[in-house]
Amino acid sequence: MGFLFGSLSSIVTACICFRLSWQNFGLLLALIVLSSFVAALIGLFIGKLSEGLMIGVVYIKIVMLLFLTVPILCALIGASGPLAIICNIVPSQPAFDGILALSAGNMGTAVKDVGILAVHCIVWFALYVLISTNHKRQVTQ
């Protein structure tokens, strides 16, 4: 549900806010789908880690603040070099950077950000599978 509606709302928002050519729409779609997948995986982590409803809400708020703050701060201070690489640890940064690069017509940066998001998807999914299998082993023992 989170993946589907996250993707749809992002597509509608991007289409309203940015005037992109049809050539760039494939990259925009890749950025949106990959970032929605990572966000849904992180939502699954929060669901697994939270023991109660209130702590789950707190975790969601912390992650939301982190996901919003990092791209905005990086854009405001003009992060480059090692700081930009560190900022890419937060999955929302390459999505934000890629969409802004597409709106400016910079295809190279957008392709790089799709690659970074693909790595995020692989790492987060592998981590989720690893934690899920370890949790199942502990429950069965």
Secondary structure, 3 states (H helix, E strand, C coil): CHHHHHHHHHHHHHHHHCCCCHHHHHHHHHHHHHHHHHHHHHHHHHHHHCCCHHHHHHHHHHHHHHHHHHHHHHHHHCCCCHHHHHHCCCCHHHHHHHHHHHHHCCHHHHHHHHHHHHHHHHHHHHHHHHHHHHHHHHHHC
